[in-house]
């Protein structure tokens, strides 16, 4: 019997060609900014630039919520490996405040996007839903009653157990 020089375990893992090496993506390496202050300085220096501020004001005029803009900016920073998601979450409120100030100085209407408007359901819709639910409950209970009244079926077949008398 001949000895094999290669091992079966030295083969590539299935799907390995579809992945990247560990650390090949920017978010898999250590971030460039590790503190909230560094993150704030990074974004503030870019957002107060005249060109960027005018683009930002155009976006705010269209009704895009400030929270969505801030989250998009910081998510891009996380994806580029600039900072961690923790820094992004802590920087977001500061960016929203900055954008509010820019919008007020520009004299435009803006949407913050932090309103939790819970709409009350319409009374007619609520009543119809309760009626439907009660009909379903009645149908479920009537099925349970029918099952209790029905005699138990004897198992039949080659492998069924027979009850002893």
C-alpha positions as CSV (number, residue, x, y, z in Angstrom):
1,X,0.0,0.0,0.0
2,X,1.5,3.3,-1.1
3,X,1.7,6.2,1.4
4,X,0.1,9.5,0.2
5,X,2.2,12.6,0.6
6,X,-0.7,15.0,0.7
7,X,-3.4,15.2,3.3
8,X,-7.1,15.5,2.7
9,X,-7.1,18.4,5.1
10,X,-4.8,20.6,3.0
11,X,-7.6,21.4,0.6
12,X,-9.4,24.7,0.4
13,X,-12.6,25.2,2.4
14,X,-15.7,25.2,0.2
15,X,-16.6,28.8,-0.6
16,X,-13.2,30.1,0.2
17,X,-12.7,31.7,-3.2
18,X,-15.8,33.9,-2.5
19,X,-14.3,35.5,0.6
20,X,-11.5,37.8,1.4
21,X,-8.6,37.4,3.8
22,X,-9.2,38.4,7.4
23,X,-8.2,42.1,7.7
24,X,-8.5,42.8,3.9
25,X,-11.6,45.0,4.5
26,X,-11.2,48.4,6.1
27,X,-13.6,47.7,8.9
28,X,-11.6,44.6,9.9
29,X,-8.5,46.7,10.7
30,X,-8.0,49.0,13.7
31,X,-9.8,52.3,13.3
32,X,-8.0,55.5,12.6
33,X,-10.0,57.4,15.2
34,X,-10.7,55.8,18.5
35,X,-12.3,58.7,20.5
36,X,-15.5,60.6,20.1
37,X,-13.6,63.9,20.0
38,X,-11.5,62.7,17.1
39,X,-14.7,61.6,15.3
40,X,-16.4,65.0,15.9
41,X,-13.4,66.9,14.7
42,X,-13.2,64.7,11.6
43,X,-16.8,65.4,10.6
44,X,-17.0,69.0,11.7
45,X,-14.1,70.0,9.6
46,X,-15.7,68.5,6.5
47,X,-19.3,69.7,7.1
48,X,-18.5,73.3,7.6
49,X,-16.7,73.5,4.3
50,X,-18.6,75.8,1.9
51,X,-19.0,73.3,-0.8
52,X,-20.1,70.5,1.5
53,X,-22.4,72.8,3.5
54,X,-24.2,74.0,0.3
55,X,-24.8,70.3,-0.8
56,X,-26.0,69.5,2.7
57,X,-28.5,72.4,2.7
58,X,-29.8,71.3,-0.7
59,X,-30.4,67.8,0.8
60,X,-32.1,69.3,3.8
61,X,-34.4,71.4,1.7
62,X,-35.6,68.2,0.0
63,X,-37.0,67.0,3.3
64,X,-34.4,64.3,4.1
65,X,-34.3,63.9,7.9
66,X,-31.2,65.1,9.6
67,X,-30.8,61.9,11.6
68,X,-30.8,59.9,8.3
69,X,-28.0,62.1,6.9
70,X,-25.9,61.8,10.1
71,X,-26.4,58.0,10.2
72,X,-25.4,57.8,6.5
73,X,-22.2,59.9,7.0
74,X,-21.1,57.9,10.1
75,X,-21.9,54.5,8.5
76,X,-19.7,55.5,5.6
77,X,-16.9,56.3,8.2
78,X,-17.4,52.9,9.8
79,X,-17.3,51.1,6.4
80,X,-14.0,53.0,5.5
81,X,-12.4,52.0,8.8
82,X,-12.2,55.6,10.0
83,X,-13.9,54.8,13.4
84,X,-15.9,52.1,15.1
85,X,-19.7,51.9,15.2
86,X,-19.6,53.0,18.9
87,X,-18.0,56.3,17.9
88,X,-20.5,56.7,15.1
89,X,-23.5,56.3,17.5
90,X,-22.0,58.9,19.9
91,X,-21.1,61.3,17.1
92,X,-24.6,61.3,15.4
93,X,-26.3,63.7,17.9
94,X,-23.6,66.2,17.5
95,X,-23.9,66.0,13.7
96,X,-27.6,66.5,13.9
97,X,-27.2,69.6,16.1
98,X,-24.6,71.0,13.6
99,X,-26.9,70.4,10.7
100,X,-29.8,72.1,12.6
101,X,-27.6,75.1,13.1
102,X,-26.7,75.2,9.4
103,X,-30.4,74.9,8.4
104,X,-31.4,77.7,10.8
105,X,-28.6,80.0,9.5
106,X,-29.7,79.3,5.9
107,X,-33.3,79.9,6.9
108,X,-34.7,76.7,5.5
109,X,-37.3,74.3,6.9
110,X,-35.8,71.0,8.0
111,X,-36.9,67.6,9.3
112,X,-35.0,66.2,12.3
113,X,-36.5,62.7,12.1
114,X,-36.5,61.9,15.8
115,X,-40.3,62.2,16.2
116,X,-41.9,59.1,17.3
117,X,-45.4,59.8,16.0
118,X,-47.5,57.0,17.0
119,X,-50.7,57.2,15.0
120,X,-53.9,56.1,16.6
121,X,-55.8,53.6,14.5
122,X,-59.1,54.5,13.1
123,X,-62.1,53.5,15.2
124,X,-63.8,51.7,12.3
125,X,-60.7,49.7,11.4
126,X,-60.2,48.8,15.1
127,X,-63.8,47.6,15.4
128,X,-63.6,45.6,12.1
129,X,-60.4,44.0,13.4
130,X,-62.0,43.1,16.7
131,X,-65.0,41.6,14.9
132,X,-62.8,39.5,12.7
133,X,-60.7,38.4,15.6
134,X,-63.8,37.4,17.6
135,X,-65.2,35.4,14.6
136,X,-61.9,33.5,14.4
137,X,-62.0,32.8,18.1
138,X,-65.5,31.4,17.8
139,X,-64.4,29.2,14.9
140,X,-61.4,27.9,16.9
141,X,-63.6,27.2,19.9
142,X,-66.2,25.4,17.8
143,X,-63.5,23.2,16.3
144,X,-62.3,22.3,19.7
145,X,-65.8,21.3,20.8
146,X,-66.3,19.2,17.7
147,X,-63.0,17.4,18.3
148,X,-64.1,16.6,21.9
149,X,-67.4,15.2,20.8
150,X,-66.0,13.1,18.0
151,X,-65.1,9.5,18.9
152,X,-61.4,8.6,19.0
153,X,-60.4,6.9,15.8
154,X,-58.8,3.5,16.1
155,X,-55.4,3.3,14.5
156,X,-55.3,1.0,11.5
157,X,-52.4,-0.1,9.5
158,X,-49.6,-2.6,9.4
159,X,-47.5,-0.9,12.1
160,X,-50.2,0.4,14.4
161,X,-50.5,-0.7,18.0
162,X,-53.4,-2.6,19.0
163,X,-55.1,-1.9,22.3
164,X,-55.3,-4.9,24.6
165,X,-58.6,-5.8,26.0
